[in-house]
Amino acid sequence: MMTAAMGVSVLAVPVFAEEETEPENTVTGDTASEDAFVIWGWNDDIKKILDGPFKEAYPEEYERIVFVNTGGSDYYQSKLDPILDDSSNELYPDMMGLEVDYVQKYVNSDWVQPVANLGITAEDYAKQYQYNVDLGTDWDGNVRALFWQATPGCIQVRADLAEKFLGTTDPTELAAKFADYDTILQTAREVKEASGGTCKLLSGYDELKRILTNSRTQGFYNENDVITMDENITKYLELAKTLYDEELTFNTDQWSADWYANMDGDGENANAAVAYMGCPWFTYWCLSDTWKANTILVPTPVQCYWGGTGLAATTECADTELAATIMKYFTCDAEGMVAINTLNSDFVNNTDAIASIIESGASADGNGYLYPDAGQNFMEFFLPLADGLDASIVTAEDQQILSLLDTQTKAYATGEKDLDTAMADLTASIHDTFSYLSVE
């Protein structure tokens, strides 16, 4: 892990709210109970596991749990951080969920404690994927968060559109059409021409962002806190520019209404996108019903990952024994993680559990999304894509830097700036946001 200036807990938190007002927290459980154990999350993913297999395994412990749902990831950090500075608050979390994009901010702060303090050892998490262990490890090598999901990246292809505009639903032939970035551009041209522009290969150029940014081999700054730029960043801007100039996408922003709408069009009477970049959770959580029994998975051009949720115990956690029980069940216990997969089809972060799931044939169809004629097995597909993932360059600043990257990518793609200016402005904006990072 790289070591920038300490004090990450007071870094500015970007606000990505899409709504005018923040939703109220949804709190379940008895906050007034003397032995209440409070867990925070931004949606109900953690709660569903607690309410399901965890409750069955630990009914007495379950009765003590209070769950706080902030109503969306856009609001999570701005709601959570003030509470973390006030351990007397009745909603002070004993545990909390942490997403990959900002987990390093929290594990390199005084807000969470090492899992070793809970009695969790390296042997307990020995079957986890190393990239996830690295994501939850602080600069001094202490593991402070553990993940229950592994999230290897993939490209999801809509079978009916692939047959209509690419002439095949064969997974091997489709994988060849995404083999590298030049080939992706050519495939995008093929779809545009075949459809007359009503169907595009990708909804927006930002479908390629996670592939390139989460396969970097160089971080955004070096051991001397000097800003550095991996060649993937320049490559992303160049690809975005080509896709924009040749009108090879609909230029939507990920998560926007138009982006979602392009999941459902027929590519003739209504705009449609053939493919979306994804990962295991994206397949069964983000794709619309149009993709059910209609999804073919292909590998990304390079190995990458996207997202995932870790659990961490706070510094003032009221019951480290219960925290250890929950964390082990979610992230270390193979039987518990098989139960999680049974509940929600997660590609869980435990190689023994994955082997058991594959052997049993469970989750073979990705919760009903896979195209039957493609003959794909959901868990088997992701298995080789998860091996060897590397997140060792991730830092606490990445989430905000990637937001700054969005601004400069759009400026270059749309012709507002040339490439050199966009890259220089990206570097300058990183320095302006994090004054302790210097420009060489």
C-alpha positions in Angstrom: 0.0 0.0 0.0 1.2 3.5 -0.7 1.6 6.0 2.1 0.2 9.5 1.6 -0.2 12.0 4.4 -2.2 10.6 7.4 -5.5 12.0 8.5 -7.6 10.4 5.9 -10.6 10.6 8.2 -10.9 14.3 7.6 -10.6 14.2 3.8 -13.4 16.0 1.9 -16.1 13.6 0.9 -17.5 14.1 -2.6 -21.2 14.5 -2.9 -22.8 12.5 -5.7 -26.4 12.9 -4.7 -28.8 12.8 -7.7 -31.9 13.8 -5.7 -32.6 17.2 -4.2 -33.1 16.0 -0.7 -31.5 13.2 1.3 -33.7 10.4 2.3 -34.3 9.7 6.0 -32.4 6.8 7.5 -34.4 3.6 7.9 -33.6 2.1 11.3 -34.8 -1.4 12.2 -34.3 -3.0 15.6 -34.5 -1.6 19.2 -32.1 1.3 19.5 -33.1 1.7 23.2 -31.9 -1.8 24.2 -28.9 -1.8 26.5 -27.2 -4.5 24.4 -28.1 -3.1 21.0 -25.5 -3.8 18.3 -25.7 -1.2 15.5 -24.7 -1.9 11.9 -24.7 0.7 9.1 -25.2 0.2 5.4 -26.3 2.2 2.4 -28.9 -0.4 1.2 -30.5 -3.6 2.5 -27.8 -6.0 1.2 -26.3 -6.6 4.6 -29.7 -6.6 6.3 -31.0 -9.3 3.9 -28.2 -11.6 4.9 -28.7 -10.8 8.6 -32.5 -11.4 8.3 -32.0 -14.6 6.4 -29.1 -17.1 6.9 -27.5 -15.3 9.8 -30.7 -15.2 11.8 -31.1 -18.9 11.3 -27.6 -19.6 12.4 -27.5 -17.1 15.3 -31.0 -16.3 16.4 -30.1 -14.8 19.8 -27.4 -12.6 18.4 -29.7 -11.5 15.6 -32.2 -10.1 18.1 -29.7 -7.5 19.3 -29.0 -6.1 15.9 -30.1 -2.6 14.9 -29.6 -1.8 11.2 -29.3 1.7 9.8 -29.9 2.0 6.1 -28.9 5.5 4.8 -31.1 5.2 1.7 -28.3 5.2 -1.0 -24.6 5.2 -1.4 -24.6 8.8 -2.5 -25.4 9.8 1.1 -23.6 7.2 3.0 -20.3 8.9 3.9 -21.8 12.3 4.6 -24.2 10.7 7.1 -21.8 8.2 8.6 -18.7 10.3 9.2 -20.2 12.8 11.7 -21.6 9.8 13.7 -18.2 8.1 13.8 -16.9 11.2 15.6 -19.6 10.9 18.3 -19.4 7.5 20.0 -22.1 8.7 22.5 -24.7 8.8 19.7 -27.2 5.9 20.0 -26.7 5.2 16.3 -22.9 5.1 16.6 -22.1 2.0 14.5 -20.5 -1.1 16.1 -19.9 -2.3 12.5 -20.4 -0.8 9.1 -20.3 -1.8 5.5 -17.5 -0.3 3.3 -17.5 -0.2 -0.5 -14.4 -0.8 -2.5 -14.3 2.8 -3.8 -13.7 4.3 -0.4 -12.7 1.4 1.9 -9.1 2.7 2.0 -10.3 6.0 3.4 -11.7 4.2 6.5 -9.1 1.5 7.1 -6.5 4.2 7.2 -8.3 6.2 9.8 -8.8 6.1 13.5 -12.5 5.0 13.0 -12.1 1.3 12.6 -10.0 -1.3 14.3 -7.9 -4.3 13.1 -9.7 -7.5 12.8 -7.0 -9.0 14.9 -8.5 -7.1 17.9 -11.6 -9.2 17.3 -9.7 -12.4 17.5 -9.8 -13.0 13.7 -6.6 -14.4 12.4 -4.9 -14.8 9.0 -5.9 -18.5 9.1 -9.6 -17.5 9.4 -9.4 -15.5 6.1 -6.8 -17.6 4.3 -9.4 -18.7 1.7 -10.2 -15.2 0.7 -9.0 -13.6 -2.6 -5.8 -11.6 -1.8 -7.0 -8.5 -3.7 -9.9 -8.2 -1.3 -7.6 -8.7 1.7 -5.4 -5.9 0.3 -8.3 -3.6 -0.1 -9.1 -4.0 3.6 -5.5 -3.5 4.8 -4.1 -0.3 6.1 -0.7 1.3 5.2 1.0 -0.5 8.1 -0.2 -4.0 7.0 -3.1 -4.4 9.5 -6.3 -6.0 8.1 -9.2 -3.8 9.2 -12.0 -4.8 6.8 -13.0 -8.2 5.3 -15.2 -8.7 2.2 -17.9 -11.3 1.6 -18.0 -10.7 -2.2 -15.4 -11.2 -4.9 -16.2 -9.1 -8.0 -14.3 -10.0 -11.1 -15.3 -7.8 -14.1 -17.1 -9.1 -17.2 -19.0 -7.9 -20.1 -22.7 -8.8 -20.3 -24.1 -9.2 -23.8 -27.9 -9.3 -24.6 -28.4 -12.5 -26.6 -31.3 -11.3 -28.8 -29.4 -8.2 -29.8 -26.2 -10.0 -30.4 -28.0 -12.5 -32.7 -29.7 -9.6 -34.5 -26.7 -7.3 -35.0 -23.6 -9.4 -34.6 -25.0 -12.6 -36.0 -24.1 -14.9 -33.2 -24.9 -16.0 -29.6 -21.9 -18.2 -29.3 -19.9 -17.2 -26.2 -16.6 -17.9 -27.8 -17.3 -15.9 -30.9 -18.7 -13.0 -28.8 -15.7 -13.1 -26.5 -13.5 -12.6 -29.6 -15.4 -9.4 -30.4 -14.3 -7.9 -27.0 -10.8 -9.3 -27.1 -9.0 -6.0 -27.0 -9.9 -2.3 -27.3 -9.3 -2.0 -31.0 -11.6 -4.9 -31.6 -14.3 -3.4 -29.3 -14.2 -0.3 -31.5 -14.6 -2.4 -34.6 -17.5 -4.3 -33.0 -19.1 -1.0 -32.1 -18.9 0.1 -35.7 -20.4 -3.2 -36.8 -23.4 -2.8 -34.5 -24.0 0.8 -35.5 -23.9 0.0 -39.2 -26.1 -3.1 -38.9 -28.7 -1.2 -36.9 -28.6 2.1 -38.7 -27.6 3.7 -35.4 -30.7 2.7 -33.4 -28.6 0.0 -31.6 -25.1 0.6 -30.2 -22.7 -1.8 -28.7 -22.4 0.3 -25.5 -24.7 2.8 -24.0 -21.9 5.2 -23.1 -18.1 5.4 -23.3 -17.9 5.1 -19.5 -18.7 1.4 -19.8 -14.9 1.1 -20.4 -13.9 3.2 -17.3 -13.9 0.5 -14.7 -12.1 -2.0 -17.0 -9.2 0.5 -17.5 -9.0 2.1 -14.1 -9.3 -1.2 -12.2 -6.6 -2.9 -14.2 -4.0 -0.2 -13.6 -0.5 -1.3 -12.6 0.4 2.2 -11.3 -1.3 4.2 -8.6 -2.2 7.9 -8.8 0.9 8.8 -6.8 4.2 7.2 -5.9 6.0 6.6 -2.6 7.2 10.2 -2.6 3.6 11.5 -2.9 4.3 12.7 -6.5 1.2 12.4 -8.8 1.7 9.7 -11.4 -0.6 8.6 -14.3 -0.9 5.1 -15.5 -1.0 4.6 -19.3 -4.6 3.2 -18.9 -5.8 6.7 -18.0 -4.6 8.2 -21.3 -6.0 5.1 -23.1 -9.4 5.6 -21.6 -9.5 9.2 -22.7 -8.5 8.2 -26.2 -11.1 5.5 -26.4 -13.8 7.8 -25.1 -12.9 10.4 -27.8 -13.1 7.8 -30.6 -16.4 6.5 -29.4 -17.8 10.0 -29.1 -16.5 11.3 -32.4 -17.8 8.3 -34.4 -21.1 8.2 -32.5 -20.6 4.7 -31.5 -22.5 5.0 -28.2 -25.5 7.0 -27.0 -23.2 9.1 -24.7 -25.2 8.3 -21.6 -23.8 8.6 -18.1 -23.8 5.4 -16.1 -26.8 5.1 -13.8 -28.8 7.8 -15.6 -32.4 7.2 -16.8 -31.3 7.0 -20.5 -28.6 4.5 -19.5 -31.2 2.3 -17.9 -33.6 2.8 -20.8 -31.1 1.4 -23.3 -31.3 -1.9 -21.5 -34.8 -2.5 -22.8 -35.0 -1.2 -26.3 -35.3 -3.5 -29.3 -32.6 -1.7 -31.3 -35.1 -1.0 -34.1 -38.0 1.1 -32.8 -36.2 2.1 -29.6 -32.6 2.7 -28.8 -30.8 -0.3 -27.2 -27.3 -1.3 -26.1 -25.9 -4.7 -26.8 -23.5 -4.9 -23.9 -22.9 -3.5 -20.4 -19.7 -3.8 -18.4 -20.5 -5.6 -15.2 -19.5 -8.2 -12.6 -21.4 -10.9 -10.6 -23.5 -8.5 -8.6 -24.3 -6.3 -11.6 -25.8 -9.3 -13.5 -28.5 -10.1 -10.9 -28.9 -6.7 -9.3 -28.7 -4.1 -12.1 -29.8 -5.8 -15.4 -33.5 -5.3 -16.2 -36.0 -8.1 -16.8 -35.4 -7.9 -20.5 -32.0 -9.6 -19.8 -33.5 -12.6 -17.9 -32.6 -15.8 -19.7 -31.1 -13.5 -22.3 -27.6 -12.7 -20.9 -24.3 -14.0 -22.3 -21.1 -13.4 -20.3 -17.8 -12.6 -21.9 -14.4 -11.7 -20.3 -13.2 -8.1 -20.3 -10.1 -7.4 -22.5 -8.0 -7.4 -19.3 -8.7 -8.8 -15.9 -10.4 -6.3 -13.6 -12.9 -6.0 -10.7 -15.8 -3.7 -9.8 -17.2 -3.0 -6.3 -17.8 -5.3 -3.4 -18.7 -4.7 0.2 -16.4 -5.1 3.2 -17.3 -5.1 6.9 -15.3 -3.3 9.6 -15.7 -3.0 13.4 -15.4 0.6 14.7 -12.9 1.7 17.3 -15.6 2.0 20.0 -17.4 -1.2 19.0 -19.5 -2.2 22.0 -19.1 -6.0 21.6 -16.1 -7.3 19.7 -17.2 -10.9 20.2 -20.4 -10.3 18.3 -18.5 -8.3 15.7 -16.2 -11.3 15.2 -19.2 -13.7 14.9 -20.8 -11.6 12.3 -17.6 -10.9 10.3 -16.6 -14.6 10.3 -20.0 -15.7 9.2 -20.1 -13.2 6.4 -16.5 -13.4 5.2 -14.7 -16.5 6.6 -17.1 -19.4 7.2 -17.5 -21.5 4.1 -20.9 -22.8 5.1 -22.1 -19.3 5.9 -20.9 -18.0 2.6 -22.6 -20.9 0.7 -25.8 -19.8 2.4 -25.2 -16.2 1.3 -24.8 -17.4 -2.3 -28.0 -19.4 -2.0 -29.7 -16.2 -0.9 -28.5 -13.8 -3.5 -26.2 -15.5 -6.0 -23.1 -13.6 -4.8 -19.7 -14.8 -6.0 -18.5 -15.1 -2.5 -15.0 -14.3 -1.3 -14.0 -17.8 -0.3 -12.4 -20.3 -2.6 -13.7 -23.3 -0.6 -17.2 -22.0 -0.7 -17.0 -21.4 -4.5 -15.7 -24.9 -5.0 -18.7 -26.3 -3.0 -21.2 -24.1 -4.9 -19.8 -25.2 -8.3 -19.8 -28.9 -7.2 -23.4 -28.7 -6.2 -24.5 -26.9 -9.3 -26.0 -24.0 -7.4 -26.2 -20.6 -9.0 -25.6 -22.2 -12.4 -27.8 -19.7 -14.2 -26.9 -16.4 -12.4 -30.3 -16.1 -10.7 -32.1 -16.7 -14.0 -30.2 -14.2 -16.2 -28.1 -16.5 -18.3 -29.1 -17.4 -21.8 -29.7 -21.2 -21.7 -28.5 -22.0 -25.2 -25.1 -20.5 -24.4 -24.4 -23.3 -21.9 -22.7 -21.1 -19.3 -22.4 -21.7 -15.6 -22.4 -18.5 -13.6 -19.9 -19.5 -10.9 -17.6 -21.4 -13.3 -17.4 -18.4 -15.7 -16.1 -16.0 -13.0 -13.7 -18.5 -11.3 -10.7 -17.9 -13.6 -11.5 -14.1 -13.8 -11.2 -13.8 -10.0 -7.8 -15.6 -9.7 -4.9 -13.2 -9.5 -6.8 -9.9 -9.2 -4.6 -7.1 -7.9 -5.8 -4.1 -5.9 -2.4 -3.3 -4.2 -2.3 0.2 -5.8 -5.7 1.4 -4.5 -5.5 4.4 -2.1 -7.9 6.4 0.0 -8.0 9.2 -2.6 -9.1 7.0 -5.6 -12.8 7.7 -5.4 -12.4 11.4 -5.7 -9.6 11.2 -8.3 -11.9 9.0 -10.4 -14.6 11.7 -10.2 -12.0 14.2 -11.3 -11.2 11.9 -14.2 -14.8 11.9 -15.3 -14.7 15.7 -15.8 -11.6 15.7 -17.9 -12.7 12.7 -19.9 -15.9 14.4 -20.9 -14.0 17.6 -21.7 -11.6 15.8 -24.1 -14.2 13.5 -25.6 -16.5 16.4 -26.5 -13.7 18.5 -28.0 -13.7 21.1 -25.2 -10.0 20.4 -24.6 -7.1 18.6 -26.4 -5.5 15.5 -24.8 -2.5 17.3 -23.3 -4.6 19.9 -21.7 -7.1 17.4 -20.3 -4.3 15.3 -18.8 -2.5 18.4 -17.4 -5.8 19.6 -15.9 -6.4 16.2 -14.3 -3.1 16.3 -12.6 -3.6 19.9 -11.5 -7.1 19.1 -10.1 -5.6 16.2 -8.1 -3.1 18.5 -6.6 -5.7 21.1 -5.8 -7.9 18.5 -4.1 -5.0 16.8 -2.2 -2.4 19.5 -1.5 0.0 16.9 -0.1 0.3 15.3 -3.5 2.8 17.2 -5.6 3.2 17.7 -9.4 6.6 16.6 -10.7 
